[in-house]
Amino acid sequence: MNGLMMDFQLTLDAVLRRAEQHFHKKEIVTRLPDKSFHRYTYRDMAQRAKKLTLALKRLGIQKDDAVGTLCWNHYQHLEAYFAIPILGCVLHTLNLRLHPDDLVYIANDANDKAIIVDESLLPLLDSIKDQINAKTFIVISAGGDLPEGMLDYETLLAAEDVADFDDTALNLDENQAAATCYTSGTTGKPKGVLYSHRSMVLHSMAAALPDVLEIRESDCILPVVPMFHANSWGIPYAAAMAGPKLVFPGPFLDPESLLSAFVEEEVTVTAGVPTIWQGLLQMLDDDPKRFDLSKLRNLIVGGSAVPVSMLKNFQENHGLHITQAWGMTELSPLGTVSGLNSELKTESADKQYEYRAMQGNPVPLVEIRGRGDDGFIPWDGEAMGELEVRGPWISSAYFNRPDAADRFTDDGWFKTGDIVTIDDIGYIKIQDRSKDLVKSGGEWISSVDLENAIMGHPAVAEAAVIAIPHPKWDERPLAAVVLKEGQSVTGDEIKTYLADHVAKWWIPDAIEFIDEVPKTSVGKFKKTELREMFKDFEFAK
């Protein structure tokens, strides 16, 4: 017997209606290319999103067509976040930091029919325009002359009457595709992940929960994480659902611009990758009293592991709380959040930092398990295995990639490629990517833990560890280290420091100093390039 509940479709038009009806006076603020601020409300955003839907329809964009966006974080991009899916089309956020060859590949693989592009990014578009299938280009401009054949975003919206928008005729199904993002392609060609309306609505609800990202109507949120990367971790949709003031940084992601925006707009929550916060931390360390960040209650960090040293510095020297989150493009992207439950809040400060540096508990409706060589691992915090996950916003297959079916188990779980331990209360700790573990003398060394230990040295800005073949031990770790500006230290001094922080046999046999750790388009260490850099390195026999 079925329950007697309404068949209410979980679609993004419902989120847009909520924002327009209940948060119509709340501000959405954007730093423009000239560094001035544009301000309007959720109601303004909703009205313009409807006009964009009408404009796209007039241009011949049809149901299931993909529309690409090549944009920074700003209010017009938010309009596209809603306008494209509620037309029944697929929002395809193009990662502007990808190599042009990868952009060509994903634009054509997604079969983009049109692309909305920032005027400042026209040179990037021009480099690929003749190689992609899309023939309709809409430019978000400041009113200047456009290249021949391209359309002006504001002119298109001005030609539409919002009264012509009929949301009763949308006829959306919660299971139809709403958006697609592509992986960063660190292990081959980027792979497309196709999100549904249902998955995005449920993900937004979960993201706003108190023990997840804790998004409140009273907040002011500035997402530093790009809207072209994994839906800006779902923050734009979660914000429209919860109703906080929303601030977009535009293309200005330097520490000075971000910190001044935090102060001027009284930001309470922000989110970004560790490399962003490392830059902010250096500026705060240099002049701790310059910026009044007393309103900022939570810095959400994801993309790679956060060292305990960074957690402590933010907390103890600047009164700022970091919450570490973990996820993947395939997870929409939220998988776990490392908050402290009531049991852990009674532990010592050092124990709390230890847990906050983990990846944490799974978000509600995400289920986890670890699989080792001998089957599923026990939840004892020691056994290591590959993390597998399932849930309503986790991919069940890649778009157009039947060759990647081995990333999914026979019983429907997604294999993340992350090697983890899981403790008795369900906190996961990522020990490494499966391909990045160092196997020395038959024992595993976690490159993540070793990197974080090295970055605890006061002279070190960044450290990345890779495995190098060894004539006796099979593999040994090599650490590539970037020093903080004005600092100096020797490899032997780092090894001496590590002797108090890791097992003796973990200490790298080689420490090489480099100017910069190569990174992916989303700020993660790109160890494929490091391996290429040190491919001829040999340990002494």
C-alpha positions in Angstrom: 0.0 0.0 0.0 1.3 3.4 -1.0 1.3 6.4 1.3 -1.1 9.3 0.5 1.4 12.0 -0.3 1.5 14.5 -3.1 3.6 13.6 -6.1 5.7 16.7 -5.8 8.6 16.8 -8.3 12.0 17.7 -6.9 13.0 20.2 -9.6 15.0 23.4 -9.5 12.1 25.6 -10.5 10.7 25.0 -7.0 14.0 26.3 -5.5 13.8 29.4 -7.7 10.2 30.1 -6.7 11.2 29.8 -3.0 14.0 32.3 -3.5 11.8 34.7 -5.3 8.8 34.5 -2.9 10.5 34.3 0.5 13.9 36.0 0.1 13.0 38.7 -2.4 14.6 41.4 -0.3 17.9 39.6 0.3 21.0 40.9 -1.5 23.1 39.2 -4.1 26.3 41.1 -4.5 29.0 40.8 -7.3 32.4 42.4 -7.6 32.5 43.5 -11.3 35.6 43.5 -13.5 36.2 47.2 -12.7 36.1 46.2 -9.0 32.9 48.1 -8.3 30.0 46.1 -6.8 26.7 45.2 -8.5 23.8 44.7 -6.1 20.3 43.3 -6.6 17.9 40.8 -4.9 16.9 37.2 -5.2 13.7 38.5 -6.8 15.6 40.4 -9.4 17.7 37.2 -10.0 14.6 35.1 -10.5 13.0 37.6 -12.9 16.1 37.7 -15.0 16.6 34.0 -14.9 13.1 33.6 -16.4 13.9 36.1 -19.1 17.1 34.1 -19.9 14.9 31.0 -20.3 12.7 32.8 -22.7 15.7 34.2 -24.6 17.3 30.7 -25.0 14.0 29.3 -26.2 13.7 32.0 -28.8 17.2 31.2 -30.0 16.1 27.6 -30.7 17.6 25.9 -27.6 15.4 22.8 -27.0 14.8 20.3 -24.3 17.9 18.2 -23.4 20.3 20.5 -25.3 23.4 21.4 -23.3 24.3 25.1 -22.8 27.9 25.8 -21.7 28.9 28.6 -19.4 32.5 30.0 -19.6 32.2 32.4 -16.6 33.6 33.5 -13.3 31.5 33.7 -10.1 28.9 36.4 -10.6 25.2 37.1 -10.7 24.6 36.4 -14.4 26.2 33.0 -13.9 23.7 32.4 -11.1 20.9 33.3 -13.5 22.2 30.7 -15.9 22.3 28.1 -13.1 18.5 28.3 -13.0 17.5 29.4 -16.4 19.1 26.5 -18.3 17.8 23.6 -16.2 14.3 25.0 -15.9 14.1 25.2 -19.7 14.6 21.4 -19.6 18.2 21.8 -20.8 21.6 20.8 -19.3 23.8 23.4 -17.7 27.4 22.7 -18.6 29.9 24.7 -16.6 33.2 24.9 -18.5 36.3 24.9 -16.4 38.2 27.9 -17.7 41.5 26.6 -16.2 41.5 23.5 -18.3 43.9 23.2 -21.2 42.2 24.4 -24.5 42.4 20.8 -25.9 40.4 19.5 -22.9 37.9 22.4 -23.3 37.3 21.4 -26.9 36.9 17.7 -25.9 34.3 18.4 -23.1 32.3 21.0 -25.1 31.9 18.5 -27.9 31.4 15.5 -25.7 28.6 17.3 -23.9 27.3 18.5 -27.3 27.0 22.1 -26.2 24.6 24.0 -28.5 25.4 27.4 -27.1 27.9 29.0 -24.8 27.5 31.9 -22.4 30.9 33.6 -22.0 32.4 36.5 -20.0 33.8 39.2 -22.2 37.2 38.9 -20.4 37.3 35.2 -21.5 36.7 35.8 -25.2 40.4 35.2 -26.0 40.1 31.8 -24.4 36.9 31.1 -26.3 38.5 32.4 -29.6 41.3 29.8 -29.2 38.8 26.9 -29.4 35.7 28.4 -31.2 36.5 26.8 -34.6 37.0 23.4 -33.1 33.7 23.1 -31.1 30.2 22.2 -32.3 28.5 25.2 -30.6 27.6 28.0 -32.9 25.6 30.3 -30.7 27.7 32.5 -28.4 26.2 34.9 -25.8 28.6 37.4 -24.3 28.3 38.9 -20.8 29.8 42.3 -21.6 30.1 45.8 -20.2 28.4 47.2 -23.3 31.4 47.3 -25.7 31.6 46.1 -29.3 31.2 42.3 -29.6 32.9 40.0 -32.1 30.9 39.5 -35.3 28.1 37.0 -34.9 28.1 37.0 -31.1 25.0 38.0 -29.0 24.9 40.4 -26.1 23.5 38.9 -22.9 21.8 42.0 -21.6 20.3 42.8 -25.0 18.7 39.3 -25.1 17.2 39.7 -21.7 15.9 43.3 -22.4 14.0 41.9 -25.4 11.9 39.5 -23.2 8.9 40.1 -21.1 8.8 38.1 -17.9 5.0 38.0 -18.1 5.5 35.5 -21.0 7.1 33.0 -18.6 4.7 30.2 -17.6 6.1 27.9 -15.0 3.0 25.7 -15.2 4.1 24.7 -18.7 7.6 23.7 -17.7 6.6 20.0 -17.3 9.9 19.1 -15.7 10.6 15.6 -14.4 12.8 15.3 -11.3 14.9 12.6 -13.0 15.8 14.5 -16.1 19.3 15.9 -16.5 19.8 19.3 -15.1 23.6 19.9 -15.3 26.8 18.3 -16.2 30.4 18.7 -14.8 33.5 17.0 -16.0 36.3 15.6 -13.9 39.6 17.4 -14.0 41.2 14.6 -16.2 44.1 13.7 -13.9 43.9 10.1 -15.0 43.0 10.4 -18.7 40.4 12.3 -20.6 37.8 14.2 -18.4 34.7 12.3 -17.7 31.2 13.8 -17.7 28.9 13.5 -14.6 25.3 14.1 -15.4 23.2 15.5 -12.5 19.4 15.3 -12.3 17.0 17.9 -10.8 16.2 15.4 -8.0 19.9 14.9 -7.1 20.6 18.7 -7.0 17.5 19.5 -4.9 18.4 16.8 -2.4 22.1 17.8 -2.4 21.1 21.4 -1.7 18.9 20.4 1.3 21.7 18.3 2.7 24.3 21.0 2.2 22.3 23.5 4.3 21.9 21.1 7.3 23.5 22.2 10.6 26.2 19.5 10.7 27.0 19.8 7.0 27.7 23.3 5.6 25.2 24.9 8.0 23.8 27.6 5.7 21.4 29.9 7.5 19.1 32.7 6.2 21.0 35.1 8.5 24.3 34.3 6.9 26.3 36.1 4.3 28.1 33.6 2.1 31.0 34.2 -0.3 31.9 31.1 -2.3 35.5 31.3 -3.5 35.2 27.9 -5.0 34.5 28.5 -8.7 31.0 28.1 -10.1 32.7 26.2 -13.0 33.9 23.5 -10.5 31.5 20.9 -9.2 28.6 23.5 -9.1 30.6 25.6 -6.6 30.1 22.7 -4.2 26.3 23.2 -4.5 26.5 26.5 -2.6 24.5 28.6 -5.1 21.5 26.3 -5.0 21.7 25.7 -1.3 21.8 29.5 -0.8 18.8 30.0 -3.0 17.0 27.4 -0.9 18.1 28.9 2.5 18.1 32.6 1.7 21.4 34.1 3.0 23.0 37.2 1.5 25.2 35.9 -1.4 28.5 37.6 -2.4 30.4 36.7 -5.6 34.0 37.7 -5.9 34.1 37.8 -9.7 37.6 37.1 -11.1 39.3 38.6 -8.0 40.6 35.7 -5.9 43.7 37.3 -4.5 44.0 37.6 -0.7 43.7 41.4 -0.6 40.4 41.4 -2.6 38.9 38.5 -0.7 39.8 39.8 2.7 38.5 43.3 1.9 35.2 41.7 0.6 34.9 39.7 3.8 35.1 42.9 5.8 33.0 45.2 3.7 30.2 42.7 3.1 30.3 41.2 6.7 30.8 37.7 5.3 30.0 34.9 7.8 30.7 31.8 5.7 33.1 31.2 2.8 34.4 28.2 0.9 37.5 27.3 -1.1 40.5 25.1 -1.6 43.5 25.1 0.7 45.8 27.0 -1.7 43.4 30.0 -1.4 43.4 29.9 2.4 47.2 29.5 2.5 47.5 32.9 0.7 45.0 34.5 3.1 46.9 33.1 6.0 50.2 34.6 5.0 48.6 38.0 4.7 46.9 37.7 8.1 50.1 36.5 9.7 51.9 39.5 8.3 49.4 42.0 9.7 47.0 40.3 12.1 45.1 43.5 13.0 44.5 44.8 9.5 41.2 43.0 8.8 38.3 42.7 11.1 37.0 39.2 10.5 34.9 38.9 13.6 31.8 38.1 11.6 33.4 35.2 9.8 32.3 32.1 11.6 33.2 29.3 9.2 35.8 28.7 6.5 34.8 25.6 4.5 37.8 23.9 2.9 37.8 21.1 0.4 39.8 19.9 -2.6 42.7 18.4 -0.7 43.6 17.7 2.9 44.1 20.5 5.4 47.2 20.2 7.6 46.7 20.4 11.4 49.2 23.3 11.4 46.9 25.3 9.2 43.8 24.5 11.3 45.7 25.6 14.4 47.1 28.8 12.9 43.7 30.0 11.8 42.0 29.0 15.0 44.6 30.0 17.6 46.2 33.1 16.0 43.2 34.5 14.1 40.1 33.1 15.8 38.9 31.6 12.6 37.3 28.1 12.4 38.0 25.8 9.4 35.6 23.0 8.5 37.1 20.4 6.2 34.8 18.8 3.7 35.5 16.0 1.2 33.8 15.2 -2.1 34.2 14.5 -5.8 32.6 15.7 -9.0 30.9 12.3 -9.1 29.3 13.1 -5.7 27.8 16.5 -6.8 30.2 17.0 -4.9 29.6 16.6 -1.1 30.5 13.3 0.5 31.7 13.9 4.1 32.2 16.9 6.5 34.6 16.9 9.4 32.6 18.4 12.2 32.9 17.4 15.8 30.1 15.4 17.3 29.1 15.7 21.0 31.4 12.9 22.0 34.5 14.5 20.4 33.8 17.9 21.9 34.8 16.4 25.3 38.2 15.3 24.0 41.4 17.3 24.4 42.2 20.1 21.9 44.9 18.0 20.2 42.4 15.1 19.7 39.8 17.6 18.3 42.4 18.9 15.8 43.2 15.4 14.8 39.6 14.7 14.0 39.0 18.0 12.3 41.9 17.2 10.0 40.1 14.0 8.9 37.6 14.0 6.1 34.8 13.2 8.7 31.4 11.7 8.7 29.3 11.1 5.6 26.6 13.6 4.8 23.1 12.3 5.5 21.9 9.9 2.8 25.5 9.2 1.7 26.6 5.6 2.7 30.2 4.5 2.9 32.3 1.3 3.1 35.9 0.4 2.5 37.2 -2.5 0.5 40.6 -4.0 0.9 42.4 -6.9 -0.7 40.6 -9.4 1.5 37.1 -7.9 1.4 35.4 -5.1 3.4 37.6 -3.5 6.0 36.6 -3.2 9.7 35.7 0.2 11.1 38.7 0.2 13.5 40.6 3.3 12.3 43.5 1.1 11.2 42.6 -1.2 8.3 43.0 0.5 5.0 40.8 0.0 1.9 39.4 1.8 -1.1 36.4 4.0 -0.2 33.1 3.1 -1.9 30.0 5.3 -1.6 26.4 5.4 -2.7 23.5 7.8 -2.3 20.9 9.9 -4.2 23.4 12.5 -5.6 26.2 10.1 -6.5 26.8 9.1 -10.1 25.7 5.7 -11.3 27.7 5.9 -14.6 29.8 8.4 -16.6 28.3 10.2 -19.6 29.3 8.6 -22.9 32.0 6.5 -21.2 31.0 2.8 -21.1 34.8 2.1 -20.9 34.8 3.5 -17.3 32.2 1.1 -16.0 34.8 -0.5 -13.7 34.5 2.5 -11.4 31.2 1.1 -10.3 30.6 -2.1 -8.3 28.2 -4.9 -9.4 25.9 -3.9 -6.5 25.8 -0.2 -7.4 28.5 1.6 -5.4 30.9 4.1 -6.7 34.6 3.3 -6.3 36.3 6.6 -5.3 39.9 5.6 -5.8 40.7 7.0 -2.3 42.4 4.7 0.2 40.9 5.3 3.7 40.6 4.2 7.2 37.2 4.3 9.0 36.9 4.4 12.7 34.2 3.1 15.0 32.1 6.2 14.8 32.3 6.4 11.0 34.9 9.1 10.6 37.0 8.5 7.5 40.6 9.5 7.0 41.9 9.5 3.5 45.4 8.0 3.6 46.0 8.5 -0.1 44.8 8.1 -3.7 45.3 4.5 -4.6 48.0 5.5 -7.2 49.8 7.8 -4.7 50.5 5.4 -1.8 54.2 4.7 -1.3 54.9 1.0 -0.8 58.2 0.7 1.0 59.5 -2.8 2.1 56.0 -4.2 1.8 54.5 -1.4 4.1 52.4 1.5 3.0 53.3 5.2 3.6 50.6 7.8 3.3 51.8 10.6 1.1 49.0 12.8 2.4 50.0 12.4 6.1 53.7 12.8 5.2 52.9 16.0 3.2 50.9 17.4 6.1 53.7 16.7 8.5 56.3 18.4 6.3 54.0 21.4 5.9 53.9 21.7 9.7 57.5 23.0 9.5 57.4 26.8 9.9 59.6 27.4 6.9 57.5 25.3 4.5 54.7 26.6 2.3 53.9 23.4 0.4 55.1 19.9 0.1 54.2 17.1 -2.3 55.4 13.5 -1.9 55.7 10.9 -4.7 57.1 7.3 -4.8 60.4 6.7 -6.4 61.7 3.2 -7.3 64.3 2.0 -4.8 66.8 -0.9 -5.4 66.2 -2.4 -1.9 62.8 -1.2 -0.6 60.8 -1.3 -3.9 59.7 2.4 -3.4 60.8 5.3 -1.2 59.2 8.7 -0.7 60.7 11.8 -2.4 59.4 15.2 -1.1 59.2 18.2 -3.3 59.1 21.2 -1.0 58.3 24.9 -1.6 59.6 27.3 1.0 57.8 30.3 2.4 59.0 33.6 1.0 62.1 34.8 2.9 62.6 31.4 4.6 65.5 29.0 4.4 66.0 25.4 5.6 68.0 22.4 4.5 66.7 19.0 3.7 68.5 17.5 6.7 66.8 20.0 9.0 63.4 19.0 7.6 64.3 15.3 8.2 65.3 16.2 11.8 62.0 17.9 12.3 60.1 14.9 10.9 61.8 12.6 13.3 59.5 13.9 16.0 56.3 13.7 13.9 56.3 10.5 11.8 57.7 7.0 12.0 61.5 6.9 11.2 61.0 4.7 8.1 58.5 7.3 6.7 61.1 10.1 6.5 61.8 10.8 2.8 65.1 9.6 1.5 65.2 12.7 -0.7 64.0 16.2 -0.3 64.1 18.4 -3.4 63.3 22.2 -3.3 61.2 23.5 -6.1 59.6 26.9 -6.9 56.0 25.7 -7.1 54.1 22.4 -6.8 52.2 21.8 -10.1 48.5 21.9 -9.6 45.4 20.8 -11.5 42.7 23.2 -12.7 41.0 22.9 -9.3 44.1 23.5 -7.1 45.0 19.9 -6.3 48.6 18.7 -6.5 49.3 17.3 -9.9 51.6 14.5 -9.1 51.7 13.2 -12.7 53.8 16.3 -13.5 55.9 15.8 -10.4 56.6 12.2 -11.5 57.6 13.4 -14.9 59.8 16.1 -13.3 61.7 13.4 -11.3 61.4 10.5 -13.7 65.2 10.2 -14.0 65.8 10.5 -10.2 67.7 7.5 -8.7 68.5 6.7 -5.1 72.1 5.7 -4.4 72.6 2.0 -4.3 
